[in-house]
Amino acid sequence: MANLRRSLIINFFSTSGSTVLKFVVSVILARMLSPSEIGIYSMTLVFVNFAHVFRDFGVTQYLQREADLSPDKIRSATGVVYTTSWVIALSLFLASNALGTWFAEPEIVPVMRVLALGFVLIPFGSVTSALLAREFAAEKQAIVNAVGTISFCVSCLLLAKLGFGSLSLAWANLINIAACVLAYIPLRPAKLPWLPSVAHWRSVVNFGAGSLLANMAGAINNAIPDILLGKLGSASQVGLLSRANSTVQIFIMIAGSTVSYGAISYLAQIFHRSESLVPTLTRATVLLTGIGWAALALTAILGEDIVAALYGPSWATAVPAILPLALAAAVGMTFHYIPLAILAIGRPYLSAVPTLVSLAARIGFGVLMYDGSLVRFAWALCAATIVTMPLVMYQQNRYFGLSMGHLARALAPSALVAIGCCAAALLLQALVPAILPPLVRLLIIGLPLAAVWYLLLRLTRHELVDEVHRLAAPIKARLALLRPNP
């Protein structure tokens, strides 16, 4: 646990720093690129992200949860990921014309082709990345993350300034991948084989097939909003939905992969020791919702000021979609660790079932509820999330013995903290003059809200208090050293 906690802290600062930098870049790009240009890239990225599911073929999860990971198994996993990645690269390149024709957006074609080139390079670093995560080697991954982030941000802004439009994001993505691959070379684990093999391909494929189904369902489920809205509405609405969702996901973007870092490996170790996963799943969810629910609630209340401050007045029509998207995110956060736990116990097929139900619900509600407005489409996505949750509740009770009653009692402090933060935000919003610039209003409101959040954690005796104090302890110690001796 100590090693994992240290890795989580390193991962948090690495991913949050990366996310903040990329977020700043996205804010700048919102003023350099039009909603249509960002929408074209978002629509294309949907298909590329879906292709990543086939490219990985569950190799990452396999390498993190396999109990006896021999060099031959690693070589077999390497062979699988090389094969799938290069096949996907060729498929995306050849499918680019058809995709541009289907959406009646010819600019999609060059964007797709540039993104396809990334699949040629990805395999050279993906196995190393998975093994570093298995070993909780967050400091090495942080180095790679820094190299990739800086490469992406610099190239993205430069290319956008030169007038590359949506292609600036695509080329920056390719440069990011190339930089990461180069950075992984000196960080490879000792005795990691270079050459691929097919000796144990069946064990990789058997797990990978189930993981592929789950990941494929997840990728389609994530892609459906952009695809469906792109078909029913326009590229501009896709861009607006993307900005609304980005606003809602600010907390997740800042926390980055920390909320899931090492989860499969850690849960798999507990499972292999034949211990119950209930205490770990409960505590992890309590810690996540203790800050996540409050962050989502505040985003919904302060959404207008956040959008105006970050993106500018041209994105104001995205604001009404924030509330339903925030509600859906809060519901999903409650069961964030269940799919990861199912992968950890070696049952990847099971995690696909709720996702498939959500996929069908998103399509159904999206078609039935869409009336041309962005907000109705956002409420359709929210409704789809809510109707899927009973199935996830059944799974967590059936396979882990975690009842909804037990989880609800554990999450009561998180709910009280979120409600208290909402009340404080509404009061502060009313007190701070509306004539002030949005960013100034947010800065004035932010510090009191942070104090209220911490006070509510103390009053509700939330488990997150101990973690906050543990993180603050080194800072207090350093400050004490800086104080002059009397």
C-alpha positions in Angstrom: 0.0 0.0 0.0 2.9 2.4 0.8 4.4 1.8 -2.6 1.0 2.3 -4.3 0.3 5.5 -2.4 3.7 6.9 -3.4 3.1 6.0 -7.0 -0.4 7.6 -6.9 1.1 10.8 -5.6 3.7 10.9 -8.3 1.1 10.0 -10.9 -1.2 12.7 -9.7 1.3 15.5 -10.0 2.5 14.1 -13.3 -1.0 13.7 -14.9 -2.5 16.8 -13.3 0.4 18.9 -14.5 0.1 17.5 -18.0 -3.7 18.0 -17.9 -3.4 21.6 -16.7 -0.9 22.4 -19.5 -3.1 20.7 -22.2 -6.1 22.4 -20.8 -4.5 25.8 -21.1 -3.6 24.9 -24.7 -7.2 23.9 -25.3 -8.3 27.2 -24.0 -5.9 29.0 -26.4 -7.0 26.8 -29.3 -10.6 27.7 -28.6 -9.7 31.2 -29.7 -7.5 30.1 -32.6 -9.7 27.4 -34.1 -13.4 27.5 -35.0 -16.0 25.2 -33.4 -16.2 23.4 -36.8 -12.5 22.7 -36.9 -12.5 21.4 -33.4 -15.6 19.4 -34.2 -14.0 17.8 -37.2 -11.0 16.6 -35.1 -13.4 15.4 -32.3 -15.5 13.4 -34.8 -12.4 11.8 -36.3 -10.9 11.1 -32.9 -14.0 9.2 -32.0 -13.1 6.5 -34.6 -9.5 6.6 -33.8 -10.2 6.0 -30.1 -12.4 3.1 -31.1 -9.6 1.7 -33.2 -7.4 1.8 -30.1 -9.5 -0.9 -28.6 -8.6 -3.3 -31.3 -5.0 -2.2 -31.4 -4.5 -3.0 -27.7 -6.6 -6.3 -27.8 -6.5 -6.4 -24.0 -2.7 -6.7 -23.9 -2.4 -3.9 -21.4 -4.8 -5.5 -18.9 -3.3 -8.9 -19.5 0.2 -7.7 -18.6 -1.1 -6.0 -15.5 -3.1 -8.9 -14.0 -1.3 -12.0 -15.1 -0.1 -13.8 -12.0 2.9 -15.6 -13.6 4.3 -13.2 -16.2 7.2 -15.0 -17.9 9.5 -13.5 -20.6 7.8 -15.8 -23.2 4.4 -14.4 -22.2 5.7 -10.9 -22.6 7.1 -11.7 -26.0 3.8 -13.2 -27.0 1.9 -10.1 -25.8 4.4 -8.0 -27.9 3.7 -10.0 -31.0 -0.1 -9.6 -30.6 0.1 -5.8 -30.1 2.5 -5.3 -33.1 0.1 -7.3 -35.4 -3.1 -5.6 -34.3 -1.6 -2.1 -34.3 -0.2 -2.3 -37.8 -3.4 -3.8 -39.2 -5.4 -1.0 -37.6 -3.1 1.6 -39.1 -3.6 0.3 -42.6 -7.4 0.0 -42.1 -7.8 3.6 -40.8 -5.8 4.9 -43.7 -7.9 3.1 -46.3 -11.2 4.0 -44.6 -10.5 7.7 -44.4 -12.2 8.5 -47.7 -15.4 6.6 -46.9 -15.6 8.3 -43.5 -15.3 11.8 -45.0 -18.0 10.9 -47.6 -20.4 9.6 -44.9 -20.1 12.7 -42.8 -19.9 15.0 -45.9 -16.8 16.5 -44.3 -13.8 16.2 -46.7 -11.5 17.7 -44.1 -11.9 14.5 -42.1 -9.8 12.5 -44.6 -6.3 14.1 -44.0 -6.9 14.2 -40.2 -7.7 10.5 -40.2 -4.6 9.6 -42.3 -2.3 11.5 -40.0 -3.8 9.9 -36.9 -3.5 6.5 -38.5 0.3 6.9 -38.7 0.4 7.0 -34.9 -0.6 3.3 -34.8 2.6 2.4 -36.6 4.6 3.8 -33.7 2.5 3.0 -30.6 3.5 -0.7 -30.2 7.2 0.3 -29.6 6.2 1.8 -26.2 2.9 0.2 -25.2 4.3 -3.0 -23.6 6.9 -1.0 -21.6 4.2 1.3 -20.4 2.0 -1.6 -19.2 4.9 -3.3 -17.4 5.9 0.0 -15.7 2.3 0.3 -14.5 2.4 -3.3 -13.2 5.5 -2.4 -11.1 3.9 0.9 -10.0 6.9 2.7 -11.5 5.1 6.0 -11.7 8.3 8.1 -11.6 9.5 6.6 -14.9 6.1 7.1 -16.5 6.1 10.7 -15.3 9.2 11.3 -17.3 7.6 10.0 -20.5 4.4 11.9 -19.8 6.3 15.2 -19.5 8.2 14.6 -22.7 5.0 13.8 -24.6 3.0 16.6 -23.1 5.5 19.3 -23.9 5.9 17.9 -27.5 2.2 17.9 -28.0 1.5 21.4 -26.6 4.4 23.2 -28.4 3.7 21.5 -31.8 -0.1 22.0 -31.5 0.1 25.8 -30.9 2.8 26.3 -33.5 0.9 24.4 -36.2 -2.4 26.1 -35.3 -0.6 29.5 -35.6 0.6 28.5 -39.0 -2.9 27.8 -40.2 -3.1 24.0 -40.2 -6.6 24.1 -38.7 -7.9 20.7 -37.5 -4.7 19.1 -38.8 -2.7 20.9 -36.2 -4.2 18.6 -33.5 -3.6 15.5 -35.6 0.1 16.3 -36.3 0.6 17.2 -32.7 -0.8 13.9 -31.6 1.7 12.0 -33.9 4.6 14.1 -32.6 3.5 13.2 -29.0 3.5 9.5 -29.8 6.9 9.6 -31.4 8.4 11.6 -28.5 7.0 9.1 -26.0 8.3 6.1 -27.9 11.8 7.6 -27.8 11.5 8.4 -24.1 10.5 4.8 -23.2 13.7 3.3 -24.7 16.1 4.1 -21.7 13.3 3.3 -19.2 12.6 -0.3 -20.2 12.5 -2.8 -17.3 15.5 -4.9 -16.9 15.7 -8.0 -19.1 12.6 -7.0 -21.1 12.7 -9.0 -24.4 12.8 -7.0 -27.6 11.7 -9.6 -30.1 8.0 -10.7 -30.3 6.9 -14.4 -30.2 3.8 -16.6 -30.7 4.7 -19.2 -28.1 1.9 -18.3 -25.6 -0.4 -16.4 -27.9 -3.4 -18.4 -26.8 -3.3 -17.2 -23.2 -3.0 -13.6 -24.4 -5.8 -14.0 -27.0 -8.1 -15.8 -24.5 -8.0 -13.0 -22.1 -7.7 -10.4 -24.8 -10.9 -11.5 -26.5 -13.0 -10.8 -23.4 -11.2 -7.6 -22.7 -11.6 -6.6 -26.3 -15.3 -7.0 -26.1 -15.5 -4.9 -23.0 -13.2 -2.2 -24.4 -14.9 -2.2 -27.7 -18.3 -1.7 -26.1 -16.8 1.1 -24.0 -15.2 2.8 -27.0 -18.5 2.6 -29.0 -20.4 3.9 -26.0 -18.0 6.8 -25.7 -18.1 7.5 -29.4 -21.9 7.4 -29.8 -22.6 10.9 -28.5 -20.3 12.5 -31.1 -21.3 10.2 -33.9 -25.0 10.4 -33.2 -25.0 14.2 -32.7 -22.8 14.6 -35.8 -25.4 12.7 -37.8 -28.5 14.2 -36.3 -27.1 17.7 -35.8 -23.8 19.3 -37.0 -20.1 19.5 -36.5 -20.6 22.7 -34.6 -22.9 21.0 -32.1 -20.3 18.2 -31.7 -17.8 20.9 -30.9 -20.1 22.5 -28.3 -20.9 19.1 -26.7 -17.1 18.5 -26.5 -16.6 21.7 -24.7 -19.5 21.1 -22.3 -18.1 17.6 -21.6 -14.6 19.0 -21.1 -15.9 21.4 -18.6 -17.7 18.7 -16.7 -14.6 16.5 -16.8 -12.2 19.1 -15.4 -11.9 17.2 -12.1 -11.2 13.9 -14.0 -8.7 15.7 -16.3 -6.9 17.2 -13.3 -6.9 13.9 -11.4 -5.9 12.2 -14.7 -5.1 8.5 -14.6 -4.5 8.7 -10.8 -8.1 7.6 -10.0 -7.4 4.3 -11.8 -3.6 4.1 -11.7 -2.5 0.6 -10.7 -6.1 -0.4 -9.9 -6.1 -3.6 -11.9 -2.8 -4.8 -10.7 -3.6 -4.0 -7.0 -7.0 -5.5 -7.1 -5.7 -8.6 -8.9 -3.1 -9.1 -6.1 -5.8 -9.0 -3.5 -7.9 -11.5 -5.5 -5.0 -13.9 -6.0 -4.6 -13.9 -2.2 -8.2 -15.0 -2.0 -9.1 -11.8 0.1 -12.4 -9.9 -0.2 -12.3 -6.8 -2.5 -15.2 -5.1 -0.6 -13.1 -3.0 1.8 -10.8 -1.8 -1.0 -13.6 -1.0 -3.5 -15.6 0.8 -0.8 -12.7 2.9 0.4 -11.6 3.8 -3.1 -15.1 4.9 -4.0 -15.5 7.0 -0.8 -12.2 8.8 -1.5 -13.1 9.4 -5.2 -16.6 10.7 -4.5 -15.4 12.8 -1.5 -13.8 15.2 -3.9 -15.4 14.2 -7.3 -19.0 14.7 -6.3 -18.3 18.2 -4.9 -16.3 19.1 -8.0 -19.1 18.1 -10.3 -21.7 19.9 -8.3 -19.7 23.1 -8.3 -19.1 22.8 -12.0 -22.8 22.5 -12.6 -23.5 25.6 -10.5 -20.6 27.7 -11.8 -20.7 26.4 -15.4 -21.6 29.7 -17.0 -18.7 31.6 -15.4 -16.3 28.6 -16.1 -17.1 28.5 -19.8 -17.0 32.3 -20.2 -13.6 32.5 -18.4 -12.0 29.5 -20.2 -13.4 29.5 -23.7 -14.9 32.9 -24.3 -18.4 34.1 -25.2 -18.6 32.1 -28.5 -19.1 28.9 -26.5 -21.9 30.1 -24.2 -24.5 27.9 -25.9 -22.6 24.9 -24.4 -23.6 25.9 -20.9 -27.1 24.3 -20.7 -25.6 20.9 -21.4 -23.4 21.0 -18.3 -26.0 20.1 -15.7 -27.2 16.8 -17.2 -23.6 15.8 -18.1 -22.5 16.5 -14.6 -25.3 14.4 -13.1 -24.4 11.5 -15.4 -20.7 11.8 -14.4 -21.6 11.7 -10.7 -23.7 8.6 -11.2 -21.0 6.9 -13.1 -18.4 7.9 -10.6 -20.2 5.9 -7.9 -19.4 2.6 -9.8 -16.1 3.7 -11.3 -14.1 0.8 -9.9 -16.5 -2.1 -10.6 -15.4 -2.7 -14.3 -11.7 -2.5 -13.2 -12.4 -5.1 -10.4 -14.1 -7.4 -12.9 -11.0 -7.3 -15.1 -8.9 -7.9 -12.1 -10.7 -11.2 -11.3 -10.3 -12.3 -14.9 -13.9 -11.9 -16.0 -13.6 -9.3 -18.8 -16.7 -10.4 -20.6 -18.9 -9.4 -17.6 -17.8 -5.8 -17.7 -19.1 -5.5 -21.3 -22.7 -6.2 -20.4 -23.6 -2.9 -18.6 -21.7 -1.0 -21.3 -23.7 -2.6 -24.1 -26.9 -1.7 -22.3 -25.7 1.9 -21.9 -24.9 1.9 -25.6 -28.3 0.8 -26.6 -29.9 3.3 -24.2 -27.8 6.2 -25.5 -28.9 5.5 -29.1 -32.5 5.0 -28.1 -32.8 8.1 -25.8 -30.7 10.1 -28.2 -33.0 9.5 -31.2 -36.2 9.8 -29.2 -35.3 12.9 -27.2 -33.3 15.0 -29.7 -35.2 18.0 -30.9 -32.4 19.9 -32.5 -31.2 21.4 -29.2 -27.9 20.5 -27.4 -29.5 20.4 -24.0 -32.1 17.8 -24.9 -29.3 15.6 -26.3 -27.3 16.0 -23.1 -30.4 14.9 -21.0 -30.7 11.9 -23.2 -27.1 10.9 -22.3 -27.9 11.4 -18.7 -31.0 9.2 -18.8 -29.1 6.4 -20.5 -26.5 6.5 -17.7 -29.2 6.3 -15.0 -31.1 3.3 -16.5 -27.9 1.3 -16.8 -26.9 1.6 -13.1 -29.2 -1.2 -11.7 -27.2 -3.7 -13.7 -23.9 -2.5 -12.3 -25.4 -2.7 -8.8 -26.3 -6.3 -9.4 -22.8 -7.1 -10.6 -21.1 -5.5 -7.6 -23.3 -7.4 -5.3 -23.2 -10.7 -7.2 -19.5 -11.0 -7.8 -18.0 -9.0 -4.9 -20.6 -9.1 -2.2 -20.8 -5.3 -2.1 -24.5 -4.4 -1.5 -25.9 -1.0 -2.6 -27.0 -0.4 1.0 -23.5 -0.8 2.4 -22.1 1.4 -0.3 -24.8 4.1 0.2 -24.0 4.3 3.9 -20.3 4.6 3.2 -21.0 7.4 0.6 -23.3 9.4 2.8 -20.5 11.7 4.0 -19.5 12.4 0.3 -23.1 13.3 -0.4 -23.3 15.7 2.5 -20.0 17.4 1.5 -21.3 17.8 -2.1 -24.6 19.3 -0.9 -22.9 21.7 1.5 -20.5 22.8 -1.2 -23.5 23.5 -3.5 -25.2 25.7 -0.8 -22.0 27.6 -0.3 -21.5 28.1 -4.0 -25.0 29.4 -4.5 -24.6 31.9 -1.6 -21.2 33.1 -2.8 -22.5 33.4 -6.4 -25.3 35.7 -5.1 -22.9 37.8 -3.1 -20.2 38.4 -5.6 -21.2 41.1 -8.1 -22.2 39.8 -11.5 -20.6 42.7 -13.3 -17.1 41.4 -12.5 -15.3 39.4 -15.2 -16.0 35.6 -15.0 -12.4 34.7 -14.1 -12.3 37.3 -11.3 -15.6 35.9 -9.9 -14.2 32.4 -9.9 -11.0 33.4 -8.2 -13.0 35.2 -5.5 -15.3 32.3 -4.9 -12.7 29.6 -5.2 -10.8 30.0 -1.9 -13.8 30.2 0.3 -15.2 27.1 -1.4 -12.0 25.2 -0.8 -12.2 26.1 2.9 -15.9 25.0 3.1 -15.0 21.7 1.4 -12.3 21.0 3.9 -14.5 22.0 6.9 -17.3 19.7 5.6 -14.8 16.8 5.4 -13.9 17.4 9.0 -17.6 17.8 10.2 -18.7 14.6 8.4 -15.5 12.7 9.5 -14.9 11.8 5.9 -12.1 9.2 5.2 -10.5 11.7 2.8 -9.4 13.9 5.8 -6.6 11.5 6.7 -5.4 11.5 3.1 -5.4 15.3 3.0 -3.5 15.4 6.2 -1.0 12.8 4.9 -0.4 14.8 1.8 0.0 18.1 3.8 2.4 16.6 6.3 5.6 16.9 4.1 4.6 20.5 3.2 4.2 21.4 6.9 7.6 19.8 7.6 9.3 21.9 4.9 7.6 25.1 6.1 8.8 24.4 9.6 12.4 24.1 8.4 12.1 27.5 6.7 11.0 29.3 9.9 13.7 31.3 11.6 14.9 29.9 15.0 13.9 32.1 17.9 
